[in-house]
Amino acid sequence: MSSRPARQVIDRAQPEHTDRDWFLRDSTWDDAVWVLAPTNLLEEEQLPRIRWDFPMPGGRQFTDPHHASLLQTSKRLFSVIRARSLSTGLPHRARTAFCYFIHLRVLLQWMGHEGFRRFADLDRASLLSYQRIVRQRKTRSGAPINSNTVRDYLQVLVYLYRCRDELDDGLSFDPFAGEPAGARARVSYGRYTPDAIAVPLIKMSIEFLEAGSVDVLRAREAYAAAMGHSLQWRRQGASAIGNSNSEAVEAMRGIPIHTPCGEQVIRSVPELSDLIDMLYAACFVVISYLVGARAHEVLHLRSGCIRVRPSRADENEAPIPVMVGALFKHESEYYGRAHEWVVPQAAIHAVSVLEALSAPHRLRTGRSELWLRGRSRSRTMGTTEWIQERDASFPIRVPTPATLGDYLERYAEWLKLPTIDGRRYQLTTHQGRKTFARFAALRDRTCLFALAQQLGHRDRSMTDSGYAGTDYRLEREIDQQVLEQSVLAWEHMLAAPQLGGRAGGEIIAKRPRFRGTRSKGDIKAYARTLVQAGLTLAVCDYGYCVYREEYSACRGNALGPNPIHREPSTCARCLNFVVSSHHRPYWLEQARQCEELLSEPALPTQTLKIVRERLGEASAMVHSIDKSTKERHGQESQV
């Protein structure tokens, strides 16, 4: 096992701390550069550093005597931020505190430009001007910063007001009049990946791991073996390395890689580097979207993290597979709080792929992390980390969430995911968790306690407030989602040329005709009117339920369909059921599967009867859609 440098671990900010630089490592309070003591493994891999000598307007630096008083106040403010979260009272992680410094620096540079020497000199008019400046800021790519980042900028102002007595210089007034900074920043809680993006993203990631992971691993081993053999004999100059690369590429060329975009042959070392990065991205997507773990929690996973736990509900039930790790949100300890997530088979496979990917690095370093990588900005050099004969001093580290974000951005482009309003949707490392929580909450309002346990929340109120708002906001968001689905479904049924199902003909006969250039807007307005009048739909993959209790085949009540008895076979014979061409592929696939089953020899009589019934239902749905189409064409020809 390789030796690692001793670390200074800051577990928590204790009230008895008397040293004002207790959170620093290898630096002191009066230094121009602060090195923050790490509060978890990822921060130790890349220690957060704060430079107080940043430039100010007028050509000065913030460490110049001209700013001495404001500098000391700013340092005390940072120490307060590091020691105490305003929402929980717990210490912030070093990386989180570093992000607050970035926001504080922007405020200080703006104050220098406007001529303010103290925080107490700021008034309401100046803060409104500062908020406008913040909202106009851009990311590195040139896009406007999101509302969450705006909130973090404004949160610095909240600290200046609430901690004014500790600082002896702060805001004398509440900058937001008791309103949360998130509300002022118009933060939309629970940003998730839209279904149009999430479904193909997850599907193709699972396919890539199942069909292509072994191919990529074989190609990596072929590359490492060829390079290792060549480098044993050729260690003289760049030309030898070039020849080694050629031999390695030739060794990989015979291994076809099965990807969601088709079969691929590796023709260069950078292509192998990209495929390995894409494999890591696929592993993260599957774990994040199907388990709900945060990026930091995924990055802290270790080899052997998949365990099996007996079912507590019934001893006869199959054991439950779990993923063992640690939570770091609102946890001050260096190693976080132990936690177990229930995991599906796809996530278990993703972990096994990570174990295979990291095996060479774990063997070389004696460490157990699953995300160990060799750091390099070069795509060509990015593969040399896998060469066994490479110098043992080659740095092997756990990537940062920012690196994961880069993987996701390239992965989305590589998969050619659908666009939203003509633009490529930007994935972030936290969207998987949000999407997982939304999927569970919108489909079963009773599962929030289990969801809170899965996400690692100490209390369900955290699940409500962080992922769907308070109980009232949760209900409102769920209802709003249902209403929006109903509006879109009504728009489709009002404009669709054909509708099937037992209620399809009734809707076509009674719906108004929309003509002219404003027909699209009229349809949208009419659909919203129907929903507001109480005609809310139950929307699913195989059709629409225009729910009326007296006709309900699933024995629903005044609140809606019965979720226990509601399923395709029941809906197919219900007077409330509607299908359109949008649902035709589903019923065609059901018919195909039933026909395959019927071709099986020695099928039991009872099974044969059920399959024939299902085939008849599926065929009837397809026929009703096609019949509606023929009738419409006949009416148009008569006109």
PyMOL commands that set and color helices and strands:
alter all, ss='L'
color gray80, all
select helices_A, chain A and resi 41-45+65-83+94-114+119-121+124-135+147-162+164-167+181-184+195-233+237-253+269-291+295-299+345-365+381-386+401-415+431-443+445-455+460-468+471-495+504-510+519-532+549-551+568-572+581-598+605-638
alter helices_A, ss='H'
color red, helices_A
select strands_A, chain A and resi 33-35+49-51+257-259+262-264+306-309+320-327+337-342+373-374+396-397+419-420+423-424+499-500+537-540+543-546+577-580
alter strands_A, ss='S'
color yellow, strands_A
deselect
rebuild
show_as cartoon
